[in-house]
């Protein structure tokens, strides 16, 4: 059915009166181009893509199962494999998430993973993104599963501060967009996979030297200069930018998740 017929079926008097004739005809043309003559072809393309993703998912599972020593193979846990199979249908387009579901399913067949596998991993994967997965692996591969993070605070002479940027993360070499990285860390913490702590930091200052050379740090310095030119109340004076060091640390639950699903 085209747009004009949809409007008529909906009882629109405007179409009958001809008021929308020109706009509706134009809308119909675009509707036909995008959803008319090509709709069958597009459906076939989507079907073929879905079949390909399903095949890749099956191959991922087989590869993971083959990596399990024969003496460790067991019947899969139904409370893992059932929900994982059901949920994976909606996530197999993303290679990272497809791989995580495959590893989780294979882990349910590995008796050495019995102590660390958990049914909640299915829901966690559903809330992951490729960026989340990459960041989690970067933290896992860091020294002692701890990655450096920092905040940029604008300090005032009365010892108060204004936070400008938080959870700056530089350990992922494939992404430098802090607008994406910072909230991803917050979500990983919400999922219980990592803990961010600014009361402690890595003692080796080398881990933090790059935090003084980021776009956000230079923007913070410009903000400092702007505040210095502003008349603030109560003789408040902007003083400096403080780089507050911290760490993103994998929780025990997060370590088990990585060992099971990644």
C-alpha positions as protocol buffer text, in pm:
chain_id: "A"
residue {
  index: 1
  type: UNK
  ca { x: 0 y: 0 z: 0 }
}
residue {
  index: 2
  type: UNK
  ca { x: 128 y: 350 z: -86 }
}
residue {
  index: 3
  type: UNK
  ca { x: 121 y: 659 z: 136 }
}
residue {
  index: 4
  type: UNK
  ca { x: -182 y: 813 z: -35 }
}
residue {
  index: 5
  type: UNK
  ca { x: -393 y: 502 z: 19 }
}
residue {
  index: 6
  type: UNK
  ca { x: -281 y: 488 z: 380 }
}
residue {
  index: 7
  type: UNK
  ca { x: -403 y: 843 z: 432 }
}
residue {
  index: 8
  type: UNK
  ca { x: -734 y: 772 z: 260 }
}
residue {
  index: 9
  type: UNK
  ca { x: -786 y: 459 z: 469 }
}
residue {
  index: 10
  type: UNK
  ca { x: -719 y: 674 z: 773 }
}
residue {
  index: 11
  type: UNK
  ca { x: -1005 y: 902 z: 669 }
}
residue {
  index: 12
  type: UNK
  ca { x: -798 y: 1210 z: 586 }
}
residue {
  index: 13
  type: UNK
  ca { x: -1023 y: 1472 z: 422 }
}
residue {
  index: 14
  type: UNK
  ca { x: -718 y: 1669 z: 315 }
}
residue {
  index: 15
  type: UNK
  ca { x: -628 y: 1413 z: 48 }
}
residue {
  index: 16
  type: UNK
  ca { x: -980 y: 1415 z: -95 }
}
residue {
  index: 17
  type: UNK
  ca { x: -981 y: 1792 z: -105 }
}
residue {
  index: 18
  type: UNK
  ca { x: -656 y: 1793 z: -296 }
}
residue {
  index: 19
  type: UNK
  ca { x: -480 y: 2010 z: -40 }
}
residue {
  index: 20
  type: UNK
  ca { x: -199 y: 1755 z: 2 }
}
residue {
  index: 21
  type: UNK
  ca { x: -197 y: 1628 z: -356 }
}
residue {
  index: 22
  type: UNK
  ca { x: 146 y: 1765 z: -452 }
}
residue {
  index: 23
  type: UNK
  ca { x: 326 y: 1686 z: -125 }
}
residue {
  index: 24
  type: UNK
  ca { x: 168 y: 1341 z: -103 }
}
residue {
  index: 25
  type: UNK
  ca { x: 270 y: 1257 z: -462 }
}
residue {
  index: 26
  type: UNK
  ca { x: 628 y: 1355 z: -383 }
}
residue {
  index: 27
  type: UNK
  ca { x: 617 y: 1150 z: -63 }
}
residue {
  index: 28
  type: UNK
  ca { x: 475 y: 860 z: -263 }
}
residue {
  index: 29
  type: UNK
  ca { x: 762 y: 876 z: -510 }
}
residue {
  index: 30
  type: UNK
  ca { x: 1021 y: 848 z: -234 }
}
residue {
  index: 31
  type: UNK
  ca { x: 819 y: 577 z: -60 }
}
residue {
  index: 32
  type: UNK
  ca { x: 817 y: 377 z: -383 }
}
residue {
  index: 33
  type: UNK
  ca { x: 1189 y: 426 z: -438 }
}
residue {
  index: 34
  type: UNK
  ca { x: 1281 y: 311 z: -89 }
}
residue {
  index: 35
  type: UNK
  ca { x: 1004 y: 66 z: -1 }
}
residue {
  index: 36
  type: UNK
  ca { x: 836 y: -23 z: -329 }
}
residue {
  index: 37
  type: UNK
  ca { x: 1015 y: -179 z: -621 }
}
residue {
  index: 38
  type: UNK
  ca { x: 1323 y: -275 z: -418 }
}
residue {
  index: 39
  type: UNK
  ca { x: 1150 y: -411 z: -113 }
}
residue {
  index: 40
  type: UNK
  ca { x: 1169 y: -775 z: -224 }
}
residue {
  index: 41
  type: UNK
  ca { x: 1532 y: -735 z: -325 }
}
residue {
  index: 42
  type: UNK
  ca { x: 1616 y: -568 z: 6 }
}
residue {
  index: 43
  type: UNK
  ca { x: 1435 y: -843 z: 196 }
}
residue {
  index: 44
  type: UNK
  ca { x: 1644 y: -1103 z: 16 }
}
residue {
  index: 45
  type: UNK
  ca { x: 1963 y: -912 z: 95 }
}
residue {
  index: 46
  type: UNK
  ca { x: 1869 y: -892 z: 463 }
}
residue {
  index: 47
  type: UNK
  ca { x: 1782 y: -1261 z: 467 }
}
residue {
  index: 48
  type: UNK
  ca { x: 2116 y: -1351 z: 310 }
}
residue {
  index: 49
  type: UNK
  ca { x: 2298 y: -1130 z: 559 }
}
residue {
  index: 50
  type: UNK
  ca { x: 2114 y: -1292 z: 849 }
}
residue {
  index: 51
  type: UNK
  ca { x: 2202 y: -1639 z: 719 }
}
residue {
  index: 52
  type: UNK
  ca { x: 2567 y: -1539 z: 685 }
}
residue {
  index: 53
  type: UNK
  ca { x: 2575 y: -1405 z: 1042 }
}
residue {
  index: 54
  type: UNK
  ca { x: 2409 y: -1723 z: 1166 }
}
residue {
  index: 55
  type: UNK
  ca { x: 2671 y: -1932 z: 987 }
}
residue {
  index: 56
  type: UNK
  ca { x: 2955 y: -1723 z: 1134 }
}
residue {
  index: 57
  type: UNK
  ca { x: 2802 y: -1760 z: 1479 }
}
residue {
  index: 58
  type: UNK
  ca { x: 2789 y: -2137 z: 1440 }
}
residue {
  index: 59
  type: UNK
  ca { x: 3150 y: -2142 z: 1324 }
}
residue {
  index: 60
  type: UNK
  ca { x: 3248 y: -1927 z: 1625 }
}
residue {
  index: 61
  type: UNK
  ca { x: 3084 y: -2176 z: 1862 }
}
residue {
  index: 62
  type: UNK
  ca { x: 3247 y: -2477 z: 1695 }
}
residue {
  index: 63
  type: UNK
  ca { x: 3589 y: -2310 z: 1712 }
}
residue {
  index: 64
  type: UNK
  ca { x: 3547 y: -2237 z: 2083 }
}
residue {
  index: 65
  type: UNK
  ca { x: 3421 y: -2588 z: 2163 }
}
residue {
  index: 66
  type: UNK
  ca { x: 3716 y: -2741 z: 1975 }
}
residue {
  index: 67
  type: UNK
  ca { x: 3950 y: -2549 z: 2204 }
}
residue {
  index: 68
  type: UNK
  ca { x: 3814 y: -2732 z: 2509 }
}
residue {
  index: 69
  type: UNK
  ca { x: 4021 y: -3040 z: 2600 }
}
residue {
  index: 70
  type: UNK
  ca { x: 3812 y: -3354 z: 2557 }
}
residue {
  index: 71
  type: UNK
  ca { x: 3844 y: -3450 z: 2924 }
}
residue {
  index: 72
  type: UNK
  ca { x: 3686 y: -3114 z: 3021 }
}
residue {
  index: 73
  type: UNK
  ca { x: 3381 y: -3139 z: 2796 }
}
residue {
  index: 74
  type: UNK
  ca { x: 3043 y: -3178 z: 2962 }
}
residue {
  index: 75
  type: UNK
  ca { x: 2675 y: -3126 z: 2896 }
}
residue {
  index: 76
  type: UNK
  ca { x: 2603 y: -2753 z: 2857 }
}
residue {
  index: 77
  type: UNK
  ca { x: 2418 y: -2572 z: 3132 }
}
residue {
  index: 78
  type: UNK
  ca { x: 2063 y: -2518 z: 3010 }
}
residue {
  index: 79
  type: UNK
  ca { x: 2023 y: -2198 z: 3213 }
}
residue {
  index: 80
  type: UNK
  ca { x: 2318 y: -2058 z: 3016 }
}
residue {
  index: 81
  type: UNK
  ca { x: 2286 y: -2204 z: 2669 }
}
residue {
  index: 82
  type: UNK
  ca { x: 1909 y: -2148 z: 2638 }
}
residue {
  index: 83
  type: UNK
  ca { x: 1903 y: -1774 z: 2719 }
}
residue {
  index: 84
  type: UNK
  ca { x: 2231 y: -1723 z: 2531 }
}
residue {
  index: 85
  type: UNK
  ca { x: 2096 y: -1881 z: 2212 }
}
residue {
  index: 86
  type: UNK
  ca { x: 1774 y: -1680 z: 2235 }
}
residue {
  index: 87
  type: UNK
  ca { x: 1945 y: -1347 z: 2302 }
}
residue {
  index: 88
  type: UNK
  ca { x: 2221 y: -1397 z: 2046 }
}
residue {
  index: 89
  type: UNK
  ca { x: 1972 y: -1379 z: 1757 }
}
residue {
  index: 90
  type: UNK
  ca { x: 1956 y: -1003 z: 1800 }
}
residue {
  index: 91
  type: UNK
  ca { x: 2328 y: -940 z: 1839 }
}
residue {
  index: 92
  type: UNK
  ca { x: 2506 y: -1162 z: 1585 }
}
residue {
  index: 93
  type: UNK
  ca { x: 2560 y: -872 z: 1345 }
}
residue {
  index: 94
  type: UNK
  ca { x: 2833 y: -736 z: 1573 }
}
residue {
  index: 95
  type: UNK
  ca { x: 3145 y: -957 z: 1552 }
}
residue {
  index: 96
  type: UNK
  ca { x: 3256 y: -871 z: 1906 }
}
residue {
  index: 97
  type: UNK
  ca { x: 2920 y: -955 z: 2062 }
}
residue {
  index: 98
  type: UNK
  ca { x: 2879 y: -1264 z: 1845 }
}
residue {
  index: 99
  type: UNK
  ca { x: 3216 y: -1386 z: 1969 }
}
residue {
  index: 100
  type: UNK
  ca { x: 3120 y: -1320 z: 2331 }
}
residue {
  index: 101
  type: UNK
  ca { x: 2800 y: -1524 z: 2301 }
}
residue {
  index: 102
  type: UNK
  ca { x: 2994 y: -1805 z: 2131 }
}
residue {
  index: 103
  type: UNK
  ca { x: 3253 y: -1810 z: 2409 }
}
residue {
  index: 104
  type: UNK
  ca { x: 2981 y: -1806 z: 2675 }
}
residue {
  index: 105
  type: UNK
  ca { x: 2801 y: -2101 z: 2514 }
}
residue {
  index: 106
  type: UNK
  ca { x: 3127 y: -2294 z: 2483 }
}
residue {
  index: 107
  type: UNK
  ca { x: 3217 y: -2211 z: 2844 }
}
residue {
  index: 108
  type: UNK
  ca { x: 2891 y: -2372 z: 2956 }
}
residue {
  index: 109
  type: UNK
  ca { x: 3034 y: -2698 z: 2815 }
}
residue {
  index: 110
  type: UNK
  ca { x: 3369 y: -2662 z: 2992 }
}
residue {
  index: 111
  type: UNK
  ca { x: 3378 y: -2811 z: 3342 }
}
residue {
  index: 112
  type: UNK
  ca { x: 3679 y: -2594 z: 3432 }
}
residue {
  index: 113
  type: UNK
  ca { x: 3456 y: -2286 z: 3400 }
}
residue {
  index: 114
  type: UNK
  ca { x: 3186 y: -2411 z: 3638 }
}
residue {
  index: 115
  type: UNK
  ca { x: 3310 y: -2196 z: 3925 }
}
residue {
  index: 116
  type: UNK
  ca { x: 3319 y: -1870 z: 3727 }
}
residue {
  index: 117
  type: UNK
  ca { x: 3033 y: -1891 z: 3477 }
}
residue {
  index: 118
  type: UNK
  ca { x: 2708 y: -1715 z: 3565 }
}
residue {
  index: 119
  type: UNK
  ca { x: 2367 y: -1687 z: 3401 }
}
residue {
  index: 120
  type: UNK
  ca { x: 2375 y: -1307 z: 3441 }
}
residue {
  index: 121
  type: UNK
  ca { x: 2648 y: -1292 z: 3175 }
}
residue {
  index: 122
  type: UNK
  ca { x: 2377 y: -1319 z: 2908 }
}
residue {
  index: 123
  type: UNK
  ca { x: 2215 y: -995 z: 3022 }
}
residue {
  index: 124
  type: UNK
  ca { x: 2553 y: -826 z: 3051 }
}
residue {
  index: 125
  type: UNK
  ca { x: 2648 y: -909 z: 2692 }
}
residue {
  index: 126
  type: UNK
  ca { x: 2311 y: -770 z: 2578 }
}
residue {
  index: 127
  type: UNK
  ca { x: 2410 y: -438 z: 2737 }
}
residue {
  index: 128
  type: UNK
  ca { x: 2759 y: -434 z: 2588 }
}
residue {
  index: 129
  type: UNK
  ca { x: 2880 y: -263 z: 2273 }
}
residue {
  index: 130
  type: UNK
  ca { x: 3197 y: -324 z: 2070 }
}
residue {
  index: 131
  type: UNK
  ca { x: 3354 y: -24 z: 2244 }
}
residue {
  index: 132
  type: UNK
  ca { x: 3262 y: -161 z: 2588 }
}
residue {
  index: 133
  type: UNK
  ca { x: 3419 y: -493 z: 2495 }
}
residue {
  index: 134
  type: UNK
  ca { x: 3738 y: -330 z: 2365 }
}
residue {
  index: 135
  type: UNK
  ca { x: 3775 y: -114 z: 2675 }
}
residue {
  index: 136
  type: UNK
  ca { x: 3720 y: -411 z: 2904 }
}
residue {
  index: 137
  type: UNK
  ca { x: 3990 y: -610 z: 2725 }
}
residue {
  index: 138
  type: UNK
  ca { x: 4227 y: -312 z: 2741 }
}
residue {
  index: 139
  type: UNK
  ca { x: 4181 y: -292 z: 3119 }
}
residue {
  index: 140
  type: UNK
  ca { x: 4215 y: -669 z: 3154 }
}
residue {
  index: 141
  type: UNK
  ca { x: 4544 y: -660 z: 2959 }
}
residue {
  index: 142
  type: UNK
  ca { x: 4681 y: -369 z: 3163 }
}
residue {
  index: 143
  type: UNK
  ca { x: 4934 y: -421 z: 3441 }
}
residue {
  index: 144
  type: UNK
  ca { x: 4756 y: -599 z: 3728 }
}
residue {
  index: 145
  type: UNK
  ca { x: 4426 y: -548 z: 3542 }
}
residue {
  index: 146
  type: UNK
  ca { x: 4446 y: -178 z: 3630 }
}
residue {
  index: 147
  type: UNK
  ca { x: 4436 y: 104 z: 3376 }
}
residue {
  index: 148
  type: UNK
  ca { x: 4515 y: 471 z: 3454 }
}
residue {
  index: 149
  type: UNK
  ca { x: 4230 y: 723 z: 3438 }
}
residue {
  index: 150
  type: UNK
  ca { x: 4207 y: 1085 z: 3541 }
}
residue {
  index: 151
  type: UNK
  ca { x: 3985 y: 1387 z: 3603 }
}
residue {
  index: 152
  type: UNK
  ca { x: 4058 y: 1747 z: 3508 }
}
residue {
  index: 153
  type: UNK
  ca { x: 3948 y: 1986 z: 3781 }
}
residue {
  index: 154
  type: UNK
  ca { x: 3955 y: 2365 z: 3775 }
}
residue {
  index: 155
  type: UNK
  ca { x: 4096 y: 2468 z: 4113 }
}
residue {
  index: 156
  type: UNK
  ca { x: 4018 y: 2796 z: 4289 }
}
residue {
  index: 157
  type: UNK
  ca { x: 4221 y: 2982 z: 4549 }
}
residue {
  index: 158
  type: UNK
  ca { x: 3970 y: 2898 z: 4823 }
}
residue {
  index: 159
  type: UNK
  ca { x: 4050 y: 2525 z: 4763 }
}
residue {
  index: 160
  type: UNK
  ca { x: 3717 y: 2450 z: 4595 }
}
residue {
  index: 161
  type: UNK
  ca { x: 3711 y: 2295 z: 4251 }
}
residue {
  index: 162
  type: UNK
  ca { x: 3500 y: 2255 z: 3941 }
}
residue {
  index: 163
  type: UNK
  ca { x: 3519 y: 1924 z: 3756 }
}
residue {
  index: 164
  type: UNK
  ca { x: 3564 y: 1980 z: 3383 }
}
residue {
  index: 165
  type: UNK
  ca { x: 3626 y: 1627 z: 3255 }
}
residue {
  index: 166
  type: UNK
  ca { x: 3603 y: 1291 z: 3428 }
}
residue {
  index: 167
  type: UNK
  ca { x: 3706 y: 933 z: 3353 }
}
residue {
  index: 168
  type: UNK
  ca { x: 3958 y: 1029 z: 3086 }
}
residue {
  index: 169
  type: UNK
  ca { x: 4078 y: 696 z: 2946 }
}
residue {
  index: 170
  type: UNK
  ca { x: 4378 y: 655 z: 2714 }
}
residue {
  index: 171
  type: UNK
  ca { x: 4437 y: 281 z: 2723 }
}
residue {
  index: 172
  type: UNK
  ca { x: 4230 y: 197 z: 2413 }
}
residue {
  index: 173
  type: UNK
  ca { x: 4453 y: 257 z: 2108 }
}
residue {
  index: 174
  type: UNK
  ca { x: 4159 y: 221 z: 1868 }
}
residue {
  index: 175
  type: UNK
  ca { x: 3949 y: 506 z: 2015 }
}
residue {
  index: 176
  type: UNK
  ca { x: 4039 y: 854 z: 2138 }
}
residue {
  index: 177
  type: UNK
  ca { x: 3689 y: 1005 z: 2162 }
}
residue {
  index: 178
  type: UNK
  ca { x: 3644 y: 1079 z: 2530 }
}
residue {
  index: 179
  type: UNK
  ca { x: 3275 y: 1157 z: 2475 }
}
residue {
  index: 180
  type: UNK
  ca { x: 3238 y: 785 z: 2403 }
}
residue {
  index: 181
  type: UNK
  ca { x: 3508 y: 644 z: 2628 }
}
residue {
  index: 182
  type: UNK
  ca { x: 3406 y: 816 z: 2951 }
}
residue {
  index: 183
  type: UNK
  ca { x: 3042 y: 698 z: 2954 }
}
residue {
  index: 184
  type: UNK
  ca { x: 3152 y: 352 z: 2848 }
}
residue {
  index: 185
  type: UNK
  ca { x: 3360 y: 324 z: 3165 }
}
residue {
  index: 186
  type: UNK
  ca { x: 3064 y: 443 z: 3370 }
}
residue {
  index: 187
  type: UNK
  ca { x: 2850 y: 170 z: 3217 }
}
residue {
  index: 188
  type: UNK
  ca { x: 3113 y: -98 z: 3273 }
}
residue {
  index: 189
  type: UNK
  ca { x: 3118 y: 9 z: 3637 }
}
residue {
  index: 190
  type: UNK
  ca { x: 2736 y: 1 z: 3649 }
}
residue {
  index: 191
  type: UNK
  ca { x: 2749 y: -357 z: 3520 }
}
residue {
  index: 192
  type: UNK
  ca { x: 2984 y: -449 z: 3804 }
}
residue {
  index: 193
  type: UNK
  ca { x: 3275 y: -532 z: 3573 }
}
residue {
  index: 194
  type: UNK
  ca { x: 3513 y: -255 z: 3677 }
}
residue {
  index: 195
  type: UNK
  ca { x: 3560 y: -15 z: 3966 }
}
residue {
  index: 196
  type: UNK
  ca { x: 3691 y: 338 z: 3919 }
}
residue {
  index: 197
  type: UNK
  ca { x: 3886 y: 475 z: 4212 }
}
residue {
  index: 198
  type: UNK
  ca { x: 4040 y: 821 z: 4251 }
}
residue {
  index: 199
  type: UNK
  ca { x: 4162 y: 758 z: 4605 }
}
residue {
  index: 200
  type: UNK
  ca { x: 4451 y: 553 z: 4466 }
}
residue {
  index: 201
  type: UNK
  ca { x: 4662 y: 555 z: 4154 }
}
residue {
  index: 202
  type: UNK
  ca { x: 4954 y: 379 z: 3988 }
}
residue {
  index: 203
  type: UNK
  ca { x: 5277 y: 488 z: 4157 }
}
residue {
  index: 204
  type: UNK
  ca { x: 5475 y: 505 z: 3832 }
}
residue {
  index: 205
  type: UNK
  ca { x: 5417 y: 857 z: 3696 }
}
residue {
  index: 206
  type: UNK
  ca { x: 5498 y: 736 z: 3343 }
}
residue {
  index: 207
  type: UNK
  ca { x: 5147 y: 590 z: 3325 }
}
residue {
  index: 208
  type: UNK
  ca { x: 4999 y: 941 z: 3352 }
}
residue {
  index: 209
  type: UNK
  ca { x: 5230 y: 1157 z: 3139 }
}
residue {
  index: 210
  type: UNK
  ca { x: 5005 y: 1137 z: 2831 }
}
residue {
  index: 211
  type: UNK
  ca { x: 4713 y: 1284 z: 3026 }
}
residue {
  index: 212
  type: UNK
  ca { x: 4889 y: 1622 z: 3009 }
}
residue {
  index: 213
  type: UNK
  ca { x: 4880 y: 1615 z: 2630 }
}
residue {
  index: 214
  type: UNK
  ca { x: 4515 y: 1553 z: 2545 }
}
residue {
  index: 215
  type: UNK
  ca { x: 4261 y: 1774 z: 2371 }
}
residue {
  index: 216
  type: UNK
  ca { x: 4060 y: 1782 z: 2692 }
}
residue {
  index: 217
  type: UNK
  ca { x: 4358 y: 1899 z: 2897 }
}
residue {
  index: 218
  type: UNK
  ca { x: 4428 y: 2188 z: 2660 }
}
residue {
  index: 219
  type: UNK
  ca { x: 4059 y: 2279 z: 2661 }
}
residue {
  index: 220
  type: UNK
  ca { x: 4072 y: 2279 z: 3040 }
}
residue {
  index: 221
  type: UNK
  ca { x: 4365 y: 2520 z: 3031 }
}
residue {
  index: 222
  type: UNK
  ca { x: 4167 y: 2752 z: 2802 }
}
residue {
  index: 223
  type: UNK
  ca { x: 3878 y: 2735 z: 3046 }
}
residue {
  index: 224
  type: UNK
  ca { x: 4117 y: 2832 z: 3324 }
}
residue {
  index: 225
  type: UNK
  ca { x: 4227 y: 3140 z: 3129 }
}
residue {
  index: 226
  type: UNK
  ca { x: 3864 y: 3235 z: 3064 }
}
residue {
  index: 227
  type: UNK
  ca { x: 3783 y: 3209 z: 3434 }
}
residue {
  index: 228
  type: UNK
  ca { x: 4084 y: 3424 z: 3522 }
}
residue {
  index: 229
  type: UNK
  ca { x: 3930 y: 3703 z: 3311 }
}
residue {
  index: 230
  type: UNK
  ca { x: 3592 y: 3669 z: 3482 }
}
residue {
  index: 231
  type: UNK
  ca { x: 3484 y: 3864 z: 3789 }
}
residue {
  index: 232
  type: UNK
  ca { x: 3380 y: 3591 z: 4031 }
}
residue {
  index: 233
  type: UNK
  ca { x: 3187 y: 3645 z: 4356 }
}
residue {
  index: 234
  type: UNK
  ca { x: 3346 y: 3647 z: 4701 }
}
residue {
  index: 235
  type: UNK
  ca { x: 3694 y: 3717 z: 4564 }
}
residue {
  index: 236
  type: UNK
  ca { x: 3701 y: 3371 z: 4411 }
}
residue {
  index: 237
  type: UNK
  ca { x: 4001 y: 3335 z: 4180 }
}
residue {
  index: 238
  type: UNK
  ca { x: 4072 y: 3053 z: 3934 }
}
residue {
  index: 239
  type: UNK
  ca { x: 4412 y: 2911 z: 4018 }
}
residue {
  index: 240
  type: UNK
  ca { x: 4515 y: 2605 z: 3816 }
}
residue {
  index: 241
  type: UNK
  ca { x: 4412 y: 2280 z: 3646 }
}
residue {
  index: 242
  type: UNK
  ca { x: 4451 y: 1977 z: 3869 }
}
residue {
  index: 243
  type: UNK
  ca { x: 4492 y: 1641 z: 3700 }
}
residue {
  index: 244
  type: UNK
  ca { x: 4343 y: 1401 z: 3952 }
}
residue {
  index: 245
  type: UNK
  ca { x: 4488 y: 1053 z: 3900 }
}
residue {
  index: 246
  type: UNK
  ca { x: 4295 y: 731 z: 3944 }
}
residue {
  index: 247
  type: UNK
  ca { x: 4263 y: 374 z: 3825 }
}
residue {
  index: 248
  type: UNK
  ca { x: 4004 y: 162 z: 3647 }
}
residue {
  index: 249
  type: UNK
  ca { x: 4031 y: -178 z: 3811 }
}
residue {
  index: 250
  type: UNK
  ca { x: 3862 y: -504 z: 3709 }
}
residue {
  index: 251
  type: UNK
  ca { x: 3639 y: -644 z: 3980 }
}
residue {
  index: 252
  type: UNK
  ca { x: 3657 y: -1018 z: 4060 }
}
residue {
  index: 253
  type: UNK
  ca { x: 3322 y: -1050 z: 3882 }
}
residue {
  index: 254
  type: UNK
  ca { x: 3466 y: -866 z: 3583 }
}
residue {
  index: 255
  type: UNK
  ca { x: 3769 y: -1094 z: 3569 }
}
residue {
  index: 256
  type: UNK
  ca { x: 3543 y: -1401 z: 3565 }
}
residue {
  index: 257
  type: UNK
  ca { x: 3332 y: -1243 z: 3292 }
}
residue {
  index: 258
  type: UNK
  ca { x: 3637 y: -1183 z: 3074 }
}
residue {
  index: 259
  type: UNK
  ca { x: 3772 y: -1533 z: 3131 }
}
residue {
  index: 260
  type: UNK
  ca { x: 3433 y: -1681 z: 3040 }
}
residue {
  index: 261
  type: UNK
  ca { x: 3312 y: -1460 z: 2756 }
}
residue {
  index: 262
  type: UNK
  ca { x: 3618 y: -1294 z: 2606 }
}
